[in-house]
Amino acid sequence: EEEKRATAMGFYQAVYGIGMTLGPILVGRIINNGGYPKAFGTVGAIMATAALLSLVVINKVDNRK
């Protein structure tokens, strides 16, 4: 539906904007405190969590139809 698509795109843009603003700041702090391996591990864990949550949300949306 058109209204839901607009809401989804707005949410995506909000999350993207927050990530682009806070991501470099947080990763910079992680690198200063723990080095590059800790930064890559943290980013990898966040990406894996996001991927799993995306699969759960997609399955819930598909099951509503």
N, C-alpha and C positions, 0 to 999 in steps of 0.2 A: 504494500500500500504506500502511496506517496507520502502521507504524513509520517508513517513509521520510518520510511527511508530517510527523510529529512532529520528526524530525531536521532537515528543511528549515525548519520554522517556528522551531526553536531557533536555527539558524544565522542566519536572517533577523533575529530579535530581538537576537542578539548584535551583528551588524553595525550594526543600527539604533541600539542603545544606545551603541556606540563612536562612531558618527557624530554622534549628538546631544550627546555629551560633548566630543569633540575638535573637531568642526566649528567651533563659534563661537570657540573659542580660536585655532585655526589661521587662520581668516579674519580675526580681529581683528589678529593679528600681520602677516598679509599686507597689510591695509589700513594699518597703522602704517608698514610699510616701503616699500610701493609704491603705495598709494592704491587707490581703488575700481576703476578699470579693470583693474588687475592681479588684484584679488580676483575680479571677475566672470569674467575670462578663465581663471583657475585653476579656478574652480568649473565653468565651462562645459566645460573640457577633461576634468575628472574625470567629469562627467556623460556626455559623449560616449564616453569610454573604457568606462564602466560599461554604457552601452547596447550597444556593440559586443560586449563580453564576454558580456552577457546573451544576445544573439542566438546567439553561438557555443555557449554552454552549452545553450540550449534546443534547438538543432539536434542536438547530441550526444545529449541525452536522448531526443529524438524518434526518432533513428536506432537506438537500442538496442532499441526495441520490436519 
